[in-house]
Structure formats: structure tokens, C-alpha cells
Amino acid sequence: MGKDFFQKIKEGTSLKALNTMEIDCRPRFFVEIEDEEELKGAIEFAKRKEIPFFVLGGGSNVVLPKIYQGLVIYIDKTDFKIDSSNKDSVKVDAFSGARLPDVAKQITEAGGEGFEWAGGVPGTIGGAVRGNAGAFDSFVGDYTKSVEALNINTYKKKVFRAEECEFNYRNSFFKKNRDYIIWRVEMEFPLANKESKKFNEYLDYRKKNHPEEPSAGSVFENPRVEEGFFSSFPEMKKFKELGFIPARYLIESCGLKGKVDCGAKISEKHPNFIINNNNASGEGVENLIWEVKKRVKEKYGIDMKEEVEIVK
Ligand SMILES: Cc1cc2nc3c(=O)[nH]c(=O)nc-3n(C[C@H](O)[C@H](O)[C@H](O)COP(=O)(O)OP(=O)(O)OC[C@H]3O[C@@H](n4cnc5c(N)ncnc54)[C@H](O)[C@@H]3O)c2cc1C
């Protein structure tokens, strides 16, 4: 790794513009990497200094601290290729830093179906695969063919077939196993039967139903409950068909809509969003998360699980 690369490693950079919650996090070290060699160099730098490191994609699913005592590795490899030469599908080969809205738009324009929901999700392909992101009954994992990932211990790359990625609701092998950094992803989408309006319809839905203020999207997963839950809480029977209870409903019914802590606020428009209302700190967001967990557990006996990652 040349001397030039180490000059790219900066100290005291603000990540405010690189996370959708707009938290002014200052990591001890920060580096933007554009290729695999730089990724390996960044990991090696952190190991030599004996500090933790953290991969940042679109910063749209994280709650960052004021100071991160390690190296933040920002993946700035955003290219992707669309192959529409096939007669019944559209294929995509994307680096992990590729932006979901760009990829979703091009797939839809090429006639592919199934990724329209990602048009309004401000993350990257890497972050989306890790958390099996999805909406409107469609998930990244449904269309992933293979994932190429770098092992941070051996520096060797491995290609995972879809079934090895262990995709599940907001989960994957990569979320459970931090030894791998996703580098490249291949996906395939069936061709739509007719021209679809879903891309714009979903964008409109988000505009209407989600807060405009900075946020990290849905904070909690929608909890699945046992059959007996509905006997204890008959007012919840209306959600039985869904197979889960919407987190927003549980938060609202605990009277937490609009609650504020250190500039962070539980959105009134959609209570499963915590917004940056006024120079919020990660601590403020975290306090609200703990408050929700405590109150929902007390009232309904449900353990709420965060969808966002709280970085320490
Ligand atoms: C307005 C808004 C709407 C949203 N709507 C949705 C939605 O409809 N559905 C949904 O599922 N999510 C939604 N989200 C959440 C979020 O955008 C997605 O989960 C997204 O896929 C996260 O990607 P990211 O690149 O921003 O990840 P980041 O926030 O940067 O990182 C999240 C985690 O992934 C890890 N990570 C990132 N890149 C890699 C990589 N290459 N290899 C290994 N680990 C990596 C990070 O270390 C971190 O642990 C929304 C967020 C916002 C702000």
C-alpha cells in the first residue's frame, strides 16, 4: 500500500453529511476507499493501531456517537452495470457502494420488476444486503444471486451463493458475521408484464407517510407475536392477518409520539421514526430507543428489536 493511501486517512472529519440522521459524529480516523486494495489497507491500518473500525455505506441505518474511537471506512465505489440483453430478466452487477435509488431507477427503466421500493431508500447495496432491506413485500434477498465479500482476517474474497447468505427478515449471514465486508453483488429481476407505476407510487407513499426531517428510517422491526397475544390484547386482532404488530402502533399506544430527548424526537407523523429535530446527538436517539423498549415491554410484554444499528 503506497504512502499516498495513508495520506487519505483523515483525523477529526465530521460525518454529519454522511449519515441520514445528520449526527455530527467525529471519528478518530476516517478514510474513503475506492478499490479493494484500499479496503485492505484501511483494515490493516486499524489493526496496526489496534483500534476498532466500522464500514459506512449510505449511513441510513445507523445511530452514530459524538466520537468514534476508531477508523470509519467509507465505501466510495458506487458503479454498477445493468444487463438487459437477456430475454426474460434484467441482471445487475453492483459494487457495494452503489446507491439504491440509482440502481432501482435503472432496473425499472430496463423493464425489471421487484426493486421499485428501493427508489426512496437512501442506502447502498452493501448495507441493504447486510440487513436484507425491503419494503412493500419485496426484499433485496429475493433477487440476490451472489455476494462477493472480503474476509477481514485472511483478506481473501469469497463468493456466497444466495442460499449461503441466510437471508431472513432484516437479517443475513453478513449481519450475524462481522468477519466479512460485502464488496460486490449480483442480482437478477424478472421482466415486468406491463409498464409499472410502482416506482413513483412508492415514492409518493413515502412522501405522504414518512417524516421529512433527517432520520435513519424505521427504528424498530415489526414484532411477530404468539397466538395467545391476541387473547390478552383483543384490540390487536386487527393485525392478526398481517402476521406482525406494526411497531409504530405499539409506540403510539404507549403515548410516546412526539417525545423529545437531546434534540431527537419520536416522529408524530410516523412514530417508528426518530427524527433529528434540533442538533440531535446519538445519545438522545439512544435514550428514546430505550424508553420505547421499556414502555412496550411493560405494557405488552414484547421485546422490541432495533432495525437501526447503534454504533458505540
Ligand atoms: C428515509 C429512509 C427510508 C428508509 N426506508 C427503508 C425501507 O423501506 N426498507 C428498509 O429495509 N430500510 C429502509 N431504510 C433503512 C436503510 O436505508 C436501509 O436499511 C439501507 O439498506 C442501509 O444501507 P446503508 O448503506 O445506508 O447502511 P449503513 O447505515 O451505512 O450501515 C448499516 C450497517 O451495514 C453495515 N454495512 C454497510 N455497508 C456494508 C458493507 N459493504 N459490508 C458489510 N457491512 C456493511 C454497516 O457497518 C452497518 O453495520 C430507510 C432509511 C431512511 C433514512
PDBQT file of the ligand as one rigid body, heavy atoms in Angstrom, charges set to zero:
ROOT
HETATM    1  C1  LIG A 401     -35.866   7.793   4.777  1.00  0.00    +0.000 C 
HETATM    2  C2  LIG A 401     -35.437   6.357   4.950  1.00  0.00    +0.000 A 
HETATM    3  C3  LIG A 401     -36.225   5.330   4.448  1.00  0.00    +0.000 A 
HETATM    4  C4  LIG A 401     -35.840   4.008   4.616  1.00  0.00    +0.000 A 
HETATM    5  N1  LIG A 401     -36.637   3.008   4.114  1.00  0.00    +0.000 NA
HETATM    6  C5  LIG A 401     -36.283   1.725   4.268  1.00  0.00    +0.000 A 
HETATM    7  C6  LIG A 401     -37.096   0.677   3.750  1.00  0.00    +0.000 A 
HETATM    8  O1  LIG A 401     -38.129   0.904   3.143  1.00  0.00    +0.000 OA
HETATM    9  N2  LIG A 401     -36.680  -0.604   3.938  1.00  0.00    +0.000 N 
HETATM   10  C7  LIG A 401     -35.532  -0.913   4.600  1.00  0.00    +0.000 A 
HETATM   11  O2  LIG A 401     -35.201  -2.096   4.738  1.00  0.00    +0.000 OA
HETATM   12  N3  LIG A 401     -34.734   0.053   5.105  1.00  0.00    +0.000 NA
HETATM   13  C8  LIG A 401     -35.081   1.355   4.962  1.00  0.00    +0.000 A 
HETATM   14  N4  LIG A 401     -34.274   2.354   5.463  1.00  0.00    +0.000 N 
HETATM   15  C9  LIG A 401     -33.053   1.980   6.216  1.00  0.00    +0.000 C 
HETATM   16  C10 LIG A 401     -31.782   1.931   5.337  1.00  0.00    +0.000 C 
HETATM   17  O3  LIG A 401     -31.830   2.889   4.310  1.00  0.00    +0.000 OA
HETATM   18  C11 LIG A 401     -31.535   0.582   4.702  1.00  0.00    +0.000 C 
HETATM   19  O4  LIG A 401     -31.507  -0.425   5.668  1.00  0.00    +0.000 OA
HETATM   20  C12 LIG A 401     -30.220   0.572   3.906  1.00  0.00    +0.000 C 
HETATM   21  O5  LIG A 401     -30.158  -0.611   3.172  1.00  0.00    +0.000 OA
HETATM   22  C13 LIG A 401     -28.980   0.705   4.765  1.00  0.00    +0.000 C 
HETATM   23  O6  LIG A 401     -27.870   0.853   3.900  1.00  0.00    +0.000 OA
HETATM   24  P1  LIG A 401     -26.673   1.844   4.202  1.00  0.00    +0.000 P 
HETATM   25  O7  LIG A 401     -25.693   1.712   3.105  1.00  0.00    +0.000 OA
HETATM   26  O8  LIG A 401     -27.180   3.212   4.468  1.00  0.00    +0.000 OA
HETATM   27  O9  LIG A 401     -26.094   1.220   5.531  1.00  0.00    +0.000 OA
HETATM   28  P2  LIG A 401     -25.328   1.996   6.697  1.00  0.00    +0.000 P 
HETATM   29  O10 LIG A 401     -26.322   2.748   7.503  1.00  0.00    +0.000 OA
HETATM   30  O11 LIG A 401     -24.174   2.746   6.177  1.00  0.00    +0.000 OA
HETATM   31  O12 LIG A 401     -24.807   0.765   7.538  1.00  0.00    +0.000 OA
HETATM   32  C14 LIG A 401     -25.707  -0.118   8.180  1.00  0.00    +0.000 C 
HETATM   33  C15 LIG A 401     -24.926  -1.349   8.648  1.00  0.00    +0.000 C 
HETATM   34  O13 LIG A 401     -24.457  -2.051   7.498  1.00  0.00    +0.000 OA
HETATM   35  C16 LIG A 401     -23.042  -2.190   7.561  1.00  0.00    +0.000 C 
HETATM   36  N5  LIG A 401     -22.528  -2.100   6.190  1.00  0.00    +0.000 N 
HETATM   37  C17 LIG A 401     -22.660  -1.096   5.302  1.00  0.00    +0.000 A 
HETATM   38  N6  LIG A 401     -22.057  -1.394   4.151  1.00  0.00    +0.000 NA
HETATM   39  C18 LIG A 401     -21.530  -2.628   4.317  1.00  0.00    +0.000 A 
HETATM   40  C19 LIG A 401     -20.743  -3.498   3.500  1.00  0.00    +0.000 A 
HETATM   41  N7  LIG A 401     -20.389  -3.164   2.266  1.00  0.00    +0.000 N 
HETATM   42  N8  LIG A 401     -20.351  -4.695   4.015  1.00  0.00    +0.000 NA
HETATM   43  C20 LIG A 401     -20.692  -5.064   5.278  1.00  0.00    +0.000 A 
HETATM   44  N9  LIG A 401     -21.419  -4.275   6.110  1.00  0.00    +0.000 NA
HETATM   45  C21 LIG A 401     -21.821  -3.084   5.627  1.00  0.00    +0.000 A 
HETATM   46  C22 LIG A 401     -22.563  -1.043   8.437  1.00  0.00    +0.000 C 
HETATM   47  O14 LIG A 401     -21.290  -1.325   9.018  1.00  0.00    +0.000 OA
HETATM   48  C23 LIG A 401     -23.675  -1.006   9.468  1.00  0.00    +0.000 C 
HETATM   49  O15 LIG A 401     -23.473  -2.028  10.413  1.00  0.00    +0.000 OA
HETATM   50  C24 LIG A 401     -34.642   3.697   5.311  1.00  0.00    +0.000 A 
HETATM   51  C25 LIG A 401     -33.842   4.744   5.808  1.00  0.00    +0.000 A 
HETATM   52  C26 LIG A 401     -34.239   6.057   5.632  1.00  0.00    +0.000 A 
HETATM   53  C27 LIG A 401     -33.366   7.144   6.183  1.00  0.00    +0.000 C 
ENDROOT
TORSDOF 0
